[in-house]
Amino acid sequence: MPKFLQFNDPRRKMHSFWRHVFMLLQPTAAATVAVAIWYTLWSAGISFPHEDEIVLTAVGIAVPAILFSILAALLITESYKRYQYLTDCLFTQDRLKFLHYRDERFPVTLHLLQIALSTPIIIIAMGLSYASVWSGMAVVFAATFVITLYWVAIVELQNPAKSPWFAERIPEEWLIADIDALCPIDAPGCLD
C-alpha cells in the first residue's frame, strides 16, 4: 500500500496545485489557438455579414448552446455520481463493485453529439463581426475555454486512476484486473 499524504501536507498541496494548473493549461491552449485563428480571419475582414448576426446568435449559437448545456449537465452529473460510487467502493473495499464501475465510460455517440453541439458555437462566435478586437478575443476565448474545460473535466472524472486521491488508495490489482476474466460474458449476474 502506498503511503498516504496527509491533508495539510505541503507536498500534497503543491502536487494538487500543479495538477490543476495543468488541467487549466489545456483549455487555455485551445482557447489561445481559437483566438489566433479568429484574429487571422478578423484581420483579413472575413466574417459573417453584420445583418445576419441576430439570427446567427439567436439560432446558430443559442440553440446548440442550450442543448449542449443540458447534455453537459447530465453527463457531468452522471460522471460525478460514478466518481462517488468508486469512492464508496474504496471505503468499503468492495472490489467487484469497483470493477463494475472502473471501466464504465460514456458511449462515443454521446461524445459525438457534444462535439456536434459545441463546434457551431465556437465557429459562429469566431465568424461574428466584432467592432473591437478585444470583444472578439473575449468572446472566442471564453467560449472555447469553457467548452474545452468541460471536456477536460469529463475525461478526468471518467478515469479514476488519474486522480491522485484514487491513485494513492486503489490497490494496483484492482486497476490491472481483467474484468472479462473475472466475469465472462456467458456468466450473467457475476457483478451483481
N, C-alpha and C positions, 0 to 999 in steps of 0.2 A: 504494500500500500504506500502511496506517495505521502510525503509529509505535507500536511495542510498549512497554508499560510494563515495566520490569524487575521481577523477582520481589520485591525488597526495597523498591521504590519506595513511599513513604508514600501517594501518591495512589492507587496500585493497592490497597493495603491498606484505605484508607478507603472506596474505591468498593466493594470486596468486603464490607466490614463493613456498610455501609448497605444494600446489595443483599440481604444475608442477613437483616438486621433486618426489612426489608420483607417478605421471604418468611415470616418468623415472625409478622408482624403479621396476615397473612391468617387463619391458623388461630386466632390469639389472638382476633381479632374474632368469628369464627364461634363459638368456644367461649364467649365472653362473652355473645353473643346467646342461645345454648342455655341457659346458666346463668340468664339473665334470664327466659326462658320457663319454665324449671323452677321458679325461685323463685316466679313468679306462681302456677303450679299448686300448688306445695307450700304456699304461704301460704293458698290457698283450700281446702286439705285434699283436693285432687284427686290421687289416686294409686291404684295397683293395691292390692287387698286384701293385707294382710300375709301371709295364709295362702298366697297364690299365688306368693310370692317365690322359693321353691325351684324350681318348675317354670319360672318366667319367667327366672331366671338360668341354670338348667341347660340349658334348651332354647331359650328365646327369645333369649338373648344368646350362650350358648356355641356353639351350632351355627352361627349366622351368622358369629360371630367366627372360628371355626376355618376355615370356608370362605373368608371374606374374607381371612384371613391367608395361606392357601395361594395364592389367586389374586393377592393383592397381592405376595407374594414372587416369583411367576413374572413378573408384569408389571414390577416394579422391576428384576429380573434382566435381562429382555429389553430394557428401556429403557436400562439401563446398557451392555449389550453393543452396542446400536446407537450409543450415545454414543461408545464406544471405536472402533467401525468408522469413525465420522465423523472422529474424531481421527486415526486411521491414514490416512484419505484426505487429510487436510490435510498430514500429514507427507510422504506420498508424492506429493502433488499429483495424485491420481487423481480428476479432475473427474467422469468418468462414474460411478464407484462412489459418489462423494459424492452426486451427483444421484439415484442409485438409492435411497440411504438417507434423503436430506433430507426428502422428503415422506411417508415411511412413518409411519403412525400406527396406533394400536390401533383395531380396529373399534368402532363405537358400542355394539354388543351387549355387548362386554366392560365398557365403562363403565356401561351399564345394569345389568349383573349386579353390579358393585361397588356401585352405588347401592342396589340391591335388598338386598344383604347388609349394608351399613353402616347403612341407615336404621333397621331394627329394633333394632340395638344401641343407638343413641342414644335412640330413642323409649322403649324399655323401661327404659334407665338413667334417663331422665327421669321415668318413671312409678313407679319403686320407692318404697316408703315408708321414708324415711330418718328415723332418730331425731334426727339432728342436721343443722342447716342446713349445717354445714361438710362433713359426709360427702357430702351430696348435691351440693354445689358441687364438691367434689373429683372425684367420680366423673363427673359430667356434663361438667365442664370437660376432664378428662383424655381421656375417650372421644372427645369432639368434636374436641379439639385434635389428637390423634394421627391420627384418620381424615382430617381436613382437611389436615393436614401431608402425609399420603400423597398426596392429590390434587395439592397444590401441587408436590410433588417429581416426580410423574409428568408433569405438564404441562411443568414445567421441563426434564426430560430429553428430552421428545419434540420440543422446538423448539430446535435448535442455535443459532439466531440470538439467543436470549435470554441465552445465556452470554457474559459479557464476553470470556472467553478465545477463544471461537469468533468473536465479533463483531470482535475485533482481527485475526483471521487469515483469515477466509473472504473470498476475493475477491468483490466485490459482484456480478460477473457470475454467480458460482455461485449466489447467493441469488435472483437475478431470472430465471435461465434457465427457460424454459418446457419442462418435461420432455416434454410432448406434442408439441412442435415438434421436439425432438431425437429422440424415439423414438415415432413414430406407432404406434397400436395394431396396425396391419396389418404392422408390421416386427418379427417375432419375433426375440428374442435381441439386440436392439440394445444392451442394457446388460450383457450377459454378459462 
